[in-house]
């Protein structure tokens, strides 16, 4: 009897279309921009979020000049502050001067420039009072995702982050090889976030929206848990505990139900020392050759590159990035 070859999963139409885009702009912007922090504590006064020249059209212009095909905006980072007027909380732009709906301005500007839009959302929330009540917080989370997917048109990808906070006993992002033996299986599979329910809700609202759940810098390319549609690899040549964390490149995985699934990869790295623009911080800017190499390495592995550019306190992408990005585009065509 001839032994049958194992079935190798293939990309969905949505995954294939996403892979053809290839290159996107990550945009970290929010309270951290104003306090000069990488992670906020949820106590930043909403009234102090006051960009003086908020200009997502300029972001889109820079992205288009660089050859990027989509953008992903931080709608809510770990501090819990929402860049849209969420109906679930007062901790948002609704209590900021001018009440700027940054998400609306972003999606309108990028679409007008012919670019697709994705949204970042932190699972971890340092402001929501009932955050540790998993049932209440899951409802809050789902209601906010429902707003983002019903009020702002088609969304290319939802980029989740911060999952470690309710999963790892240290509540820090580093992975420990003992976790599979010490953490209950349901918790390791996103049970505290009601992850599977959230994933199903997203695909009910927008079937073609790709779901991403960041696995952190020390486990590049490793699915955090299932179901997801795209994997992440943070930074290039990331060194942690004196070892280089090389990304897991093969795209075929077995999910928690034993099914073969295709999961493409998105490299995410930053032109800033941190993800957010921090005024006055020492900066060694990646060269055009380096940016072009990042792009080439991603495409050689059938992966996308999501390159972060943090707008400054005015609400503009710093102009010093532009020549590097334009020169890089000439190098990779």
Order of alpha helices (4+ residues) and beta strands (2+ residues): alpha-beta-alpha-alpha-beta-alpha-beta-alpha-beta-alpha-alpha-alpha-beta-beta-beta-beta-beta-beta-beta-alpha-beta-alpha
